[in-house]
């Protein structure tokens, strides 16, 4: 399945909202992930969920390198595009 930056962002917002028991609409993708008060276990779980949903291997430090949902989503889409291009070459 081809994912867009928006769908990656929506996946992250949905999972964070689920962890925090709030609506995804309450999650601002431009806020630093630290602002959501997620512990390291929750962040690792989030990365694992993204790996499953996107069928990709991701760095556990994704949100340390790209600290907002918007930044992480942009990075993921670039990585997925690169990987898809390599696979079809």
C-alpha beads as a LAMMPS data file, in Angstrom:
LAMMPS data file: protein, C-alpha beads

89 atoms
88 bonds

1 atom types
1 bond types

-500.0 500.0 xlo xhi
-500.0 500.0 ylo yhi
-500.0 500.0 zlo zhi

Masses

1 110.0

Atoms # bond

1 1 1 0.000 0.000 0.000
2 1 1 1.329 3.406 -0.975
3 1 1 1.361 5.767 1.983
4 1 1 1.414 9.534 1.752
5 1 1 2.968 11.929 4.216
6 1 1 -0.554 12.748 5.382
7 1 1 -1.398 9.101 6.024
8 1 1 1.842 8.580 7.973
9 1 1 1.034 11.650 10.001
10 1 1 -2.523 10.411 10.599
11 1 1 -1.211 7.005 11.717
12 1 1 1.067 8.670 14.260
13 1 1 -1.649 11.019 15.504
14 1 1 -4.110 8.139 15.848
15 1 1 -1.657 5.995 17.836
16 1 1 -0.530 8.835 20.119
17 1 1 -4.169 9.790 20.714
18 1 1 -4.935 6.180 21.600
19 1 1 -2.067 6.069 24.103
20 1 1 -3.190 9.361 25.654
21 1 1 -6.928 8.581 25.487
22 1 1 -7.705 11.751 23.529
23 1 1 -9.065 12.519 20.072
24 1 1 -6.545 12.523 17.186
25 1 1 -7.787 16.050 16.446
26 1 1 -6.191 17.129 19.735
27 1 1 -2.720 16.043 18.575
28 1 1 -0.789 18.859 16.880
29 1 1 1.691 17.352 14.427
30 1 1 3.980 20.360 14.803
31 1 1 4.458 19.942 18.559
32 1 1 7.600 18.268 19.785
33 1 1 6.907 14.630 20.690
34 1 1 8.190 15.402 24.222
35 1 1 5.139 17.582 24.694
36 1 1 2.915 14.498 24.734
37 1 1 4.703 13.107 27.823
38 1 1 5.228 9.692 26.244
39 1 1 7.677 7.428 28.014
40 1 1 10.346 5.547 26.095
41 1 1 8.258 2.380 26.081
42 1 1 5.352 4.214 24.407
43 1 1 7.694 5.712 21.806
44 1 1 9.197 2.299 21.015
45 1 1 5.646 0.937 20.721
46 1 1 4.750 3.782 18.350
47 1 1 7.769 3.050 16.152
48 1 1 6.862 -0.660 16.141
49 1 1 3.296 0.128 15.075
50 1 1 4.621 2.312 12.257
51 1 1 6.936 -0.481 11.131
52 1 1 3.981 -2.859 10.942
53 1 1 1.663 -0.403 9.197
54 1 1 4.261 0.840 6.705
55 1 1 5.993 -2.528 6.236
56 1 1 9.364 -0.891 6.837
57 1 1 12.239 -1.175 9.282
58 1 1 12.574 2.052 11.265
59 1 1 15.140 3.374 13.681
60 1 1 14.059 3.258 17.332
61 1 1 15.503 6.780 17.569
62 1 1 13.138 8.129 14.882
63 1 1 11.491 10.654 17.200
64 1 1 14.792 11.760 18.684
65 1 1 16.124 12.560 15.218
66 1 1 12.808 13.970 13.932
67 1 1 11.044 15.280 17.050
68 1 1 7.676 16.258 15.590
69 1 1 5.071 14.161 13.822
70 1 1 5.385 16.429 10.778
71 1 1 9.182 16.007 10.617
72 1 1 9.071 12.258 11.228
73 1 1 6.348 11.818 8.623
74 1 1 8.289 13.805 6.021
75 1 1 11.391 11.702 6.726
76 1 1 9.429 8.436 6.518
77 1 1 7.894 9.335 3.189
78 1 1 11.320 10.182 1.754
79 1 1 12.668 6.849 3.034
80 1 1 9.710 4.876 1.678
81 1 1 10.010 6.571 -1.709
82 1 1 13.747 5.777 -1.851
83 1 1 13.127 2.162 -0.852
84 1 1 10.329 1.784 -3.430
85 1 1 12.552 3.207 -6.153
86 1 1 15.343 0.781 -5.248
87 1 1 12.902 -2.122 -5.279
88 1 1 11.620 -1.287 -8.764
89 1 1 15.060 -0.567 -10.247

Bonds

1 1 1 2
2 1 2 3
3 1 3 4
4 1 4 5
5 1 5 6
6 1 6 7
7 1 7 8
8 1 8 9
9 1 9 10
10 1 10 11
11 1 11 12
12 1 12 13
13 1 13 14
14 1 14 15
15 1 15 16
16 1 16 17
17 1 17 18
18 1 18 19
19 1 19 20
20 1 20 21
21 1 21 22
22 1 22 23
23 1 23 24
24 1 24 25
25 1 25 26
26 1 26 27
27 1 27 28
28 1 28 29
29 1 29 30
30 1 30 31
31 1 31 32
32 1 32 33
33 1 33 34
34 1 34 35
35 1 35 36
36 1 36 37
37 1 37 38
38 1 38 39
39 1 39 40
40 1 40 41
41 1 41 42
42 1 42 43
43 1 43 44
44 1 44 45
45 1 45 46
46 1 46 47
47 1 47 48
48 1 48 49
49 1 49 50
50 1 50 51
51 1 51 52
52 1 52 53
53 1 53 54
54 1 54 55
55 1 55 56
56 1 56 57
57 1 57 58
58 1 58 59
59 1 59 60
60 1 60 61
61 1 61 62
62 1 62 63
63 1 63 64
64 1 64 65
65 1 65 66
66 1 66 67
67 1 67 68
68 1 68 69
69 1 69 70
70 1 70 71
71 1 71 72
72 1 72 73
73 1 73 74
74 1 74 75
75 1 75 76
76 1 76 77
77 1 77 78
78 1 78 79
79 1 79 80
80 1 80 81
81 1 81 82
82 1 82 83
83 1 83 84
84 1 84 85
85 1 85 86
86 1 86 87
87 1 87 88
88 1 88 89
